[in-house]
Amino acid sequence: MFDFDKWQEIYFSVKQNKMRTILTAFGVFWGILMLMLLLGAGKGLQNGSNRNFGSDDRSSIWIWTSTTSVSHAGIPKGRYIQFSEDDMHAIRQAIPDTKHISAEIMAGQRWRRTINVTHQNRTGAFSVYGVGDEYFKIKVFIDLRAGRTLSALDEQESRKVVMIGTRVAEKLFPNGESAIDKYVYFHGIALKVVGVFHDDAQQGRMSERIYMPLSTFQLTFGQAKRINEIVVTPKQGVDPFLFESQVLGFLKTRHKVAMEDNQAINAYNYARQAQSVNQLFTAINFFVWFVGLGTLAAGIVGVSNIMIITVKDRTREIGVRKALGATPGSIVSMILSESVLITALAGYIGLVLGIALLEGANALIVATGSNLAYFDRPEVDLNTAFIALGILVGAGALAGLAPALHASRIMPIEAMREE
């Protein structure tokens, strides 16, 4: 039951020592504010790092080729390995743990990797890629802004359709003009735009790409069944590192490449990168909590010290209360309530201000269009905020416990003699 008289007494006690209370509360306020800002900044770094992973499935493995660096099976080193669509089909049949597999091939020569693309009187140089029909089952985090992705039917029928990135759309279709069902022209052919996407990877440069069905690309550029890269994902629950070694081992055997040759067939495994990043941010979060809680602890110690002084100042009052029949429990409750009130109120203000500052920073980033390489959406989730609030209340009670117990043991006769 709410005891109005008790809280009124606490209010008058705090009011009598305004400056002391404010200075005490500031330590707690500053500690929780710093904790929120540090946690938000850490989350911003983590979000920025995740954004740079782009739209790819975090278990995907991207495989490409180069020249052999080791002689093998009587074949001298220096041989260039060329993938084909047959390699994809062979992997699918040989390795049952394969979930999705696709291909990618880029237009252009080694020294010029962009193609001039035109719409009406506007022209831009962009990267053009032919991709397999499961490509967008692997690009699971792609931000589709309009239209649709390329389909299996587009691949089977070699349709003259493309998906374009937002930076391509801004160049060829300015002022918010819709690109869907419009045509772009390159290499002497017209292709209908069926989708517009955005990809944050590489600071947004992935949004300068144009994707078309692999079969259409091969007919357009005369590439037959050639592909540059194979991208593959394992089934759920399969060890991504073991799966990678199986795929690479199979391809090396198929192309007569020595197993120790790490140059001829290379792979980028997202799972390995994600593991490293997660370990890094686990360490960062531990450091942030350590520093933040250390700062908060300093404020809590200040509260404890002030409550000891408060008990000392109110010794006679406490003696009178006990002489009039106040129980030790009621004395403890009074001191603890004052301690919890100071820490909870100061901490709540710090928590709200910290979250508000993070939201303000996030709004500023969005409003200014800033594209920071490794920082995005600084935030603190509600669970973390409630945990911090719970820690505050517990710490407030702990800070007032020793002074409260001391107050409960004061003898009325001794208290009345106190000057």
C-alpha positions in Angstrom: 0.0 0.0 0.0 1.3 3.5 -0.9 2.4 5.4 2.2 1.9 9.1 1.3 3.4 10.3 4.6 6.7 8.4 4.1 7.2 9.8 0.6 6.3 13.3 1.9 9.0 13.0 4.5 11.5 11.8 1.9 10.6 14.8 -0.3 11.2 17.2 2.6 14.5 15.5 3.4 15.7 15.9 -0.2 14.4 19.4 -0.4 16.4 20.5 2.7 19.6 19.4 1.1 19.1 20.4 -2.6 22.6 21.0 -3.6 23.9 17.9 -1.9 21.2 15.8 -3.6 21.8 17.3 -7.0 25.5 16.7 -6.9 25.0 13.1 -5.7 22.3 12.5 -8.4 24.6 13.9 -11.1 27.1 11.1 -10.6 24.4 8.5 -11.2 23.0 10.5 -14.1 26.4 10.9 -15.8 27.2 7.2 -15.3 24.0 5.9 -17.0 24.2 8.6 -19.7 27.8 7.4 -20.6 26.7 3.8 -20.5 23.8 4.5 -23.0 26.0 6.5 -25.3 28.8 3.9 -25.2 26.4 1.1 -25.9 24.7 3.1 -28.7 28.1 3.9 -30.3 29.1 0.2 -30.1 25.9 -0.8 -31.8 26.4 1.8 -34.4 29.8 0.3 -35.2 28.3 -3.2 -35.3 25.5 -2.0 -37.6 28.0 -0.3 -39.9 30.1 -3.4 -40.1 27.0 -5.6 -40.9 26.0 -3.1 -43.6 29.3 -3.6 -45.3 28.5 -7.3 -45.6 25.9 -6.1 -48.1 22.9 -8.2 -49.3 24.6 -11.6 -49.3 23.6 -14.6 -47.2 26.0 -14.7 -44.2 26.7 -18.3 -44.9 27.5 -17.8 -48.6 30.8 -18.8 -50.1 32.1 -16.9 -53.2 34.6 -18.9 -55.4 36.7 -17.5 -58.2 39.8 -18.6 -60.2 43.2 -17.4 -61.1 46.4 -19.1 -62.5 47.9 -22.2 -60.9 51.0 -21.7 -58.7 51.9 -25.3 -58.4 52.6 -27.9 -61.1 50.2 -30.9 -60.9 49.5 -34.1 -62.8 52.2 -33.3 -65.3 50.7 -29.9 -66.1 53.1 -26.9 -65.5 52.1 -24.0 -63.3 50.7 -20.8 -64.8 47.6 -22.4 -66.3 44.4 -20.2 -66.0 41.4 -22.0 -64.5 38.1 -21.2 -66.2 34.8 -22.0 -64.5 31.7 -23.0 -66.6 28.0 -23.7 -65.8 28.9 -27.4 -65.8 30.9 -26.8 -62.6 27.7 -25.6 -60.9 25.7 -28.6 -61.9 28.5 -30.9 -60.9 28.7 -29.4 -57.4 24.9 -29.7 -57.0 25.1 -33.4 -57.8 28.3 -34.2 -55.9 27.7 -32.4 -52.7 24.2 -33.0 -51.2 24.6 -30.4 -48.5 24.3 -27.6 -51.1 21.3 -25.4 -50.5 21.6 -22.7 -53.2 24.2 -22.3 -56.0 24.5 -19.7 -58.7 27.0 -17.9 -60.9 28.2 -14.5 -61.7 30.0 -13.1 -64.7 31.0 -9.5 -65.4 31.0 -7.7 -68.7 34.0 -5.7 -69.9 37.8 -6.2 -70.3 40.2 -6.5 -67.5 41.3 -2.9 -67.9 37.7 -1.5 -68.4 35.1 -3.1 -66.2 32.1 -0.8 -67.0 29.7 -0.6 -69.9 28.1 2.5 -71.3 24.4 2.2 -70.6 21.9 4.6 -72.2 18.3 5.6 -71.6 17.0 8.3 -74.1 19.6 11.0 -74.0 21.2 10.0 -70.7 24.3 7.8 -70.5 26.3 6.3 -67.7 29.1 3.8 -67.2 28.1 0.9 -65.0 29.1 -2.6 -64.1 26.9 -5.2 -65.9 26.6 -8.7 -64.5 25.0 -11.9 -65.7 23.7 -14.0 -62.8 22.1 -17.4 -62.3 18.5 -18.1 -61.4 19.2 -18.7 -57.7 21.3 -15.6 -57.3 18.7 -13.7 -55.5 18.0 -16.6 -53.1 21.6 -15.9 -52.0 21.3 -12.1 -52.0 18.7 -12.4 -49.2 19.2 -9.0 -47.7 18.9 -7.0 -51.0 16.7 -4.0 -50.6 14.2 -4.2 -53.5 13.0 -0.6 -54.0 10.6 -1.3 -56.9 9.5 -4.1 -59.2 10.8 -7.6 -58.8 14.0 -9.7 -58.9 15.1 -11.8 -61.8 13.3 -15.2 -62.0 14.1 -18.7 -63.1 11.8 -18.1 -66.1 13.8 -15.1 -67.1 16.9 -17.4 -67.2 15.2 -20.3 -69.0 13.7 -18.0 -71.7 16.8 -15.7 -72.0 14.6 -12.7 -71.5 16.0 -9.3 -72.2 15.3 -7.9 -68.7 17.5 -6.2 -66.1 17.6 -5.1 -62.5 19.3 -1.8 -61.9 20.8 -0.3 -58.7 19.5 2.9 -57.2 22.6 4.9 -58.4 21.9 3.7 -61.9 18.3 4.7 -61.6 19.3 8.2 -60.3 21.6 8.7 -63.3 19.3 7.4 -66.1 16.0 8.2 -64.5 16.5 11.4 -62.6 13.9 13.5 -60.6 12.1 10.4 -59.2 11.1 9.1 -62.6 10.0 5.5 -62.4 12.4 3.0 -64.2 10.0 0.0 -64.1 9.1 -1.2 -67.6 11.3 1.4 -69.2 14.2 0.3 -71.5 18.0 0.8 -71.2 20.3 0.2 -74.1 23.8 -1.3 -74.2 25.8 -3.5 -76.5 23.3 -2.9 -79.3 20.2 -4.3 -77.5 17.3 -3.0 -75.5 16.5 -4.4 -72.1 13.4 -3.8 -70.0 13.9 -2.7 -66.3 11.9 -5.1 -64.1 13.4 -4.1 -60.7 15.3 -1.4 -58.8 17.4 -2.4 -55.8 19.7 -0.9 -53.2 22.8 -2.5 -51.7 24.8 -0.8 -49.0 27.9 -2.9 -49.5 31.2 -1.1 -50.4 29.7 2.3 -49.3 26.8 1.9 -51.7 28.9 1.2 -54.8 27.1 -2.2 -55.2 24.1 -0.1 -56.2 25.9 1.0 -59.3 25.4 -2.5 -60.7 23.1 -3.9 -63.4 22.0 -7.5 -63.2 20.6 -9.6 -66.1 19.9 -13.3 -66.6 23.0 -15.4 -67.1 21.7 -16.9 -70.4 20.9 -13.5 -71.8 24.3 -12.2 -70.8 26.0 -15.1 -72.5 24.1 -14.6 -75.7 24.7 -10.8 -75.6 28.4 -11.0 -75.0 29.2 -14.3 -76.7 30.5 -16.0 -73.5 29.0 -19.4 -74.2 28.9 -21.3 -70.8 31.7 -19.3 -69.2 31.3 -17.8 -65.7 33.6 -15.8 -63.5 32.4 -16.8 -60.0 30.4 -19.5 -58.3 28.5 -18.6 -55.2 27.1 -21.4 -53.0 25.4 -21.7 -49.6 25.2 -24.8 -47.4 22.0 -26.3 -45.9 21.0 -25.1 -42.4 23.0 -26.9 -39.7 25.9 -27.7 -42.0 29.4 -26.6 -40.8 30.2 -23.8 -43.3 34.0 -24.3 -43.0 33.8 -28.1 -43.6 31.4 -27.4 -46.5 33.9 -24.9 -48.0 36.7 -27.4 -47.9 34.4 -30.0 -49.6 33.5 -27.6 -52.4 37.1 -26.4 -53.0 38.4 -30.0 -52.8 35.9 -31.1 -55.4 36.7 -28.2 -57.8 40.4 -28.7 -57.5 40.1 -32.4 -58.3 37.7 -31.6 -61.2 40.1 -29.0 -62.7 43.3 -31.0 -61.9 44.6 -28.4 -59.4 47.0 -29.4 -56.6 45.2 -29.4 -53.2 48.0 -27.1 -51.7 47.5 -24.6 -54.5 45.6 -21.7 -52.8 46.0 -19.3 -55.7 44.3 -21.2 -58.6 40.9 -21.5 -56.9 40.1 -19.0 -54.2 37.1 -18.6 -51.8 35.6 -15.9 -49.6 33.5 -17.5 -46.8 31.2 -15.0 -45.1 30.9 -17.3 -42.1 34.6 -16.8 -41.4 34.3 -13.0 -41.6 31.1 -13.0 -39.6 32.8 -15.1 -36.9 35.7 -12.6 -36.6 33.4 -9.6 -36.5 31.2 -11.2 -33.8 34.3 -12.0 -31.7 35.5 -8.4 -32.1 32.1 -6.9 -31.0 31.7 -9.3 -28.1 35.0 -7.9 -26.8 33.9 -4.3 -27.5 30.6 -4.8 -25.7 32.4 -6.3 -22.7 34.7 -3.3 -22.6 31.7 -0.9 -23.0 29.8 -2.5 -20.1 33.0 -2.6 -18.0 33.7 1.1 -18.5 30.0 2.1 -18.2 29.3 0.1 -15.1 32.6 1.4 -13.6 31.4 5.0 -14.1 28.0 4.1 -12.7 29.6 2.4 -9.7 31.4 5.7 -8.9 28.1 7.5 -8.8 26.5 4.8 -6.6 29.4 5.1 -4.1 28.7 8.8 -4.0 25.1 8.0 -3.2 26.1 5.6 -0.4 28.5 8.2 1.1 25.8 10.9 1.0 23.3 8.5 2.7 25.8 7.9 5.5 26.0 11.7 6.0 22.2 11.9 5.9 21.9 9.3 8.6 24.5 11.1 10.7 22.6 14.4 10.3 19.3 12.8 11.2 20.5 10.8 14.2 18.4 12.7 16.7 15.3 12.4 14.4 15.8 8.7 14.1 16.2 8.4 17.9 12.9 10.2 18.4 11.2 8.0 15.9 12.4 4.9 17.6 11.4 6.3 21.0 7.9 6.9 19.6 7.7 3.2 18.5 9.2 3.2 15.0 10.5 -0.3 14.1 14.0 -1.0 12.7 12.2 -2.2 9.5 10.5 1.2 9.1 13.8 3.0 9.6 15.5 0.8 7.0 12.6 1.3 4.6 12.8 5.1 4.9 16.5 5.3 4.2 16.4 2.7 1.4 13.5 4.5 -0.2 15.4 7.8 -0.3 18.5 6.1 -1.8 16.4 4.3 -4.4 14.5 7.4 -5.3 17.7 9.5 -5.9 19.4 6.8 -8.0 16.3 5.7 -10.0 15.2 9.3 -10.8 18.7 10.5 -11.8 19.3 7.2 -13.7 16.0 7.4 -15.5 16.8 11.0 -16.7 20.2 9.9 -17.8 18.8 6.9 -19.7 16.1 8.9 -21.4 18.6 11.7 -22.4 21.1 9.0 -23.7 18.5 7.4 -25.9 17.2 10.8 -27.1 20.8 11.8 -28.1 21.3 8.5 -30.0 17.9 9.0 -31.8 19.0 12.6 -32.6 22.3 11.4 -34.0 20.5 8.8 -36.1 18.1 11.4 -37.4 21.0 13.7 -38.3 22.8 10.9 -40.2 19.6 10.2 -42.2 18.8 13.9 -42.8 22.3 14.8 -44.0 22.5 11.6 -46.1 25.9 10.8 -44.5 27.2 7.4 -45.6 29.8 6.6 -42.9 31.8 3.5 -43.8 31.7 1.7 -40.5 29.0 3.5 -38.5 25.2 3.2 -38.9 22.1 3.6 -36.8 23.4 4.1 -33.2 20.8 2.6 -30.9 20.1 0.9 -27.7 17.4 -1.8 -27.6 14.6 -1.8 -25.0 15.9 -5.0 -23.3 19.2 -3.4 -22.6 17.6 -0.2 -21.4 15.4 -2.2 -18.9 18.4 -4.2 -17.8 20.2 -0.9 -17.1 17.2 0.4 -15.2 17.0 -2.8 -13.1 20.7 -2.5 -12.3 20.1 1.1 -11.2 17.3 0.2 -8.8 19.3 -2.7 -7.4 22.4 -0.4 -7.0 20.3 2.3 -5.3 19.1 -0.2 -2.8 22.6 -1.5 -2.3 23.9 2.0 -1.8 21.4 2.7 0.9 21.6 -0.7 2.7 24.7 -0.1 4.9 23.5 3.4 6.1 19.9 2.0 6.6 21.2 -0.9 8.7 23.3 1.5 10.7 20.3 3.8 11.3 18.2 0.9 12.4 20.7 0.0 15.1 20.7 3.5 16.7 19.6 3.5 20.3 17.1 6.2 21.2 18.9 7.2 24.4 22.2 7.7 22.6 20.5 9.5 19.7 19.0 12.0 22.1 22.4 12.9 23.5 23.7 13.5 19.9 24.6 17.2 19.4 
